[in-house]
Amino acid sequence: MKGGKSKADTRKADSRLSVKKKGAASKKAAKKAVKDPNKPKRPPSAFFVFMEEFRKQYKEKHPGNKSVSVVGKAGGDKWKSLTDEEKAPFIAKAEKRKTEYTKTMQAYNKKMAEGAKASDEDESDKSRSEVHDDGDEEDDSGEEEEDDE
């Protein structure tokens, strides 16, 4: 074991790394913006459109199956075995949902932009100047206040 690291050394390094990761993750979580519940959901891909139909068929054929993973694996295998002609209706449905999504997102973004403009216009010039003047307080004699340290 000449020159090699012992197991205790690697555990210490691992524990230090995990502490750093936890700290970094908590900082990212604090900075992450809150999701808007009114934002439209992204449309499903052609595979997920296929899976909606496939799940129904699979449950009819296998009513005793409770495993989600088995259904997913069977659906994936079935999707891989389909030809391009057989996939075409699912791709068309996915494209249709995508165009609907883009329209709703444009409307949503327009609504959000109008809401941001309205909130900016609500604040008057006087209130803006009062907020920003708080740090520059002066005495009646014209001298700035000094902080006692």
Protein Blocks (a to p, Z undefined) as FASTA:
>chain_A
ZZiacfklmmmmmmmmmmmmmmmmmmmmmmpccddfkbccddddfklmmmmmmmmmmmmm
mmmbmbfklmmmmmmmmmmmpcfklmmmmmmmmmmmmmmmmmmmmmmmmmmmmmmmmmmm
mpcfklmmmmmmmmmcccfkopacdddZZ
